[in-house]
Amino acid sequence: MLYMKEGSLSGCQLVFDAMIRDYSYRQGRFIKVSGGVGFMHNGSPEPPLR
């Protein structure tokens, strides 16, 4: 997902879902892992990363 501010890119977000096998408890069954990360430009004079 992209975040636009005054026609410029000011941030983005990545959300994920993954299916993995649970070997920690030695069951070997599938578990779902979900997460996300986001980056936003704070409006300081420095240009955003490209």
Secondary structure, DSSP 8 states (H G I E B T S, - for coil): -EEEETTEEEEEEEEEEEEEE-TTTT---EEEEEEEEEEE----SS----
